């Protein structure tokens, strides 16, 4: 059932990861290892896997939790990058990259709430039978 509300929230989180991939091309954390690109591709793959595992709600919650953890780590890495970046102190001068993982975390938390709500509904219906 792809028409559930949590699917929309997960797609918004995937969209935030895609935007981070597009805007984060100038973020250089390590010269040898493309941290941002690998993290963004992993987030998109985990998000799409989570969307299409709608029959297994526990797996969907687990995948969303893994995605939340990766996004929180990305927020920390991007904050470290912004603090070590030369230039002005004001936010618009440095970049918008940390906003996208924050949006993804919020969207995934809301999706997890709706998934848990569905799980409770299914359990209550099973009790009635």
Secondary structure as the mmCIF struct_conf table of DSSP 4:
data_model
#
loop_
_struct_conf.conf_type_id
_struct_conf.id
_struct_conf.beg_label_comp_id
_struct_conf.beg_label_asym_id
_struct_conf.beg_label_seq_id
_struct_conf.end_label_comp_id
_struct_conf.end_label_asym_id
_struct_conf.end_label_seq_id
TURN_TY1_P TURN_TY1_P1 UNK A 2 UNK A 3
BEND BEND1 UNK A 4 UNK A 4
HELX_RH_AL_P HELX_RH_AL_P1 UNK A 5 UNK A 23
HELX_RH_3T_P HELX_RH_3T_P1 UNK A 24 UNK A 26
BEND BEND2 UNK A 29 UNK A 29
BEND BEND3 UNK A 31 UNK A 33
HELX_RH_AL_P HELX_RH_AL_P2 UNK A 35 UNK A 51
TURN_TY1_P TURN_TY1_P2 UNK A 52 UNK A 52
TURN_TY1_P TURN_TY1_P3 UNK A 54 UNK A 55
HELX_RH_AL_P HELX_RH_AL_P3 UNK A 57 UNK A 84
BEND BEND4 UNK A 85 UNK A 85
BEND BEND5 UNK A 87 UNK A 87
BEND BEND6 UNK A 89 UNK A 90
HELX_RH_AL_P HELX_RH_AL_P4 UNK A 91 UNK A 94
BEND BEND7 UNK A 96 UNK A 96
HELX_RH_AL_P HELX_RH_AL_P5 UNK A 97 UNK A 128
#
